[in-house]
């Protein structure tokens, strides 16, 4: 069987099984290509069409099909099966202790969108809810002079992040801290931050109840924005934002991802000046908030705020 035929057959199986994508791929063909190439130990940038004449032996076909069957049977994201996730060209180790990295914040870090607002040489960067450490590590690559702190409430996530810090050889500039938001003392030492990144748990209660199996395979702690009794997904964000200004330099900014929850975010912060950033998913999922706007917030906000 040719490589192209094998990928096409696997894509059809994924499509027929109704698996859900969104953890690095958006469709059955791309996911099949990823899993087949990984299983056959071929470069992930292999041109499947150009390789049409290449034949895969019976053992290779069996191994690839077994992986596809595991994807269908377990409904685990492909990244958990390969223990690899790609974000803006960087490969990161992942397992079920962390959500699969897919933050749109990575795009605005790499494309220079932030430079005219925070400059191109922030000295100190904080990544809150760092997960597997991908945003902190990308920030360290984009800003090679910066010291980067990555914080997370989950020790399991920090253990995965440490693997990635070592693999990407940024041990000297990326440091990891266990913290619920800004609670850890380590986040209050060493000076204020020039840039704060945060991809928090923000999924609202109704959406959490409707998540497909692939997303339920991820740690709910990193997704559910309602653990403090709310329903709009803004529990963590509502508690965090009023605390940030005291940890920021005068010209610093927060880059916050809120996914499909813009309506709930704006209902919770109706008068907060902010700038929505353009990403591949549109202009309503990543927001930039400068320090002067955050200064206007004082004390934890009440919530949840109902939509109008």
Secondary structure, 3 states (H helix, E strand, C coil): CEHHHHHHHHHHHHHHHCCCCCCCCCCHHHHHHHHHHHHCCCCCCCCCCCCCCCECCHHHHHHHHHHHHHHHHHCCCHHHHHCEEEECCEEEECCCCCCCCCCCHHHHHHCCCCHHHHCCCCCEEEEECCCCCHHHHHHHHHCCCCEEEEEECCHHHHHHHHHHHHHCCCCCCEEEEECCCCCCHHHHCCCCEEEEEEECCCECHHHHHCCCHHHHCCCHHHCECCCCCCCCCCHHHHHHHHHHHHHEEEEEEEEEECCCCHHHHHHHCCCCCCEECCECCECCCEEEEEHHHHHCCCCCCCCCCCCC
